[in-house]
Amino acid sequence: MAGLELDRVIPAGLAEADLHRPVSEASFEKKDGIVVTGDDVDSVHQGLEFPTEEELATLRRVSDTIPWTAYMIAVVELAERFSYYGASAVFTNFIQQPLPPGSRTGAGGPNGQSGALGRGQQMSTGLTTFYQFWSYICPIGGAYIADTYWGRYKTICWSVALAMLGHVIMIISAIPGIIGGQSSVGLFVLSLIVTGTGAGGFKSNISPLVAEQYRRTKLFISTTKSGERVIVDPTLTTSRIYMYFYLFINIGALVGQIGMVYAEKYVGFWLAYTLPTIVFFISPIFLWLGYGRYRTSPPTGSVLATSFRVWRHAAKGRWSWNPVKCIRQLTADDFWESAKPSKVAGEKPEWMKFDDNWVDEVRRGFKACSVFAWFPIYWLCYNQLNNNLTSQAATMNTHGLPNDVLSNLDPFALIIFIPICDLVIYPAFARWGWKFTALKKVAWGFVTGTAAMIWAAVVQHYIYKTNPCGTYAGTCVDSQGYPLVSPLNVWIQTGSYILIAFSEIFASITGLEYAFTKAPINMRSLVMSMFLFTSALSAALGEAFVSLSVDPLLVWNYVIVGILAGVAGILFWLSVRKLDKEEDKLNNLALGHFGYTEKE
């Protein structure tokens, strides 16, 4: 990955020398890798030149190079996402469509429709939505275990083992002799629960772990090969790490999904579930190879209760029966000041074992969670990929392609456009002096998500106009039971997938970045799980739209989701404009300390 490095001279020798610093000098015992401490982070800034106020306003900002251990973790994620998306790519057909005539594996062949359970589109949408909900609510438990007891590395390892067990159960549900029967349904639902639990514990910890491999937190001056003085911005580096992390995710998703839909169509579902399980074994291999090399933060005990105590202490005396006055006082700029130890008169509460800087970090974490509150509406747009757009493809002329292969246009577009954004678009914005901040990116994510739903609604309208059965396109079959489809070419769905891909670059990747950069060090998994939890909330909200996931209501489904996303995007920007102006300040807070009492 050397080609991704930027054209400037960075004093990397400082980082290399510090890598071999004796662990005894750190304030934490080494466990599951190289432990990151406050002293460890500060040491990487020694000898660097920091920008003046004038330089902050005038110099161009660039990102730093990405540590090689971050790419190792990205490979772990690639294999896990291959297994997750590869298997789930065929869920819709497995649940919705019946076993093809004479088939014992569910394979439809070149001209048939693959299927297994035959439970219809509503159950298909319901189960896939439940799977997503479960997979994104479990990260809260995984984050708590990691931050409090095990640390991220150990939690990831156990989560991988659990997810592997779920994949084995899934294979059993699809083998000949079991597939299509009641036992197949039960085993499949059990596999969703077990696999989703493992995926949840994995997701909340792998995302913070990859960004923790980069240790610098302060802006510093560097000089490019052309002699230009630039500011190296750790926030841009974190953003860049997550962009390529997301790139690896989508390489795994793309290869997994394309391969599995063909395995499903020509061999059977048992192979479509077995191959992802085999690839998943790459994850524990790379976890083992990186043992002792990955930089991790140690568990510090539960800080969730303390953070809520801080909020409750800050809220004292600010409650009012007047709702306008109450909201104004609870959102005032000085809200958190009274919770700082230095502002507490007399004897401090027993639980107040932190400094003022940690309170600032908690405030920043709460602000991040308030930003995440808007994401469930955004995910409603993205979730159409997993079920309704796949079903929509089955009602058009696919020219021999499996209907569920079209969803791969999304990861394919991401693989193309992520490097373009990183190497061309974002640097161009920086040269033009336009600060394309994290919150601006999220707002544009809502815009492009809305556009994707408009595109899907228009396509669905013309499907109804051209299908032999009119507005009942999803159940239209001939006398022999073979589907009758619209003559429209399935590739007209391309616009929806590309627009959703751009919305992911702007909103989803930025959400990962925002969760990491705005959380206190000892709450990173927890805050990341809050971001992932928004996807679970969206899945639960999506259950309300299951009744619209049938003919002849699908146009309304896309229109309503699009309107909700558009309105939410506008309200989101209006609510975060003030916070957006604090971006630099929030990213450069002094490091907080937790778990000690200040000496008098």
Disulfide bonds with the S-S distance in Angstrom:
Cys469-Cys476 2.05
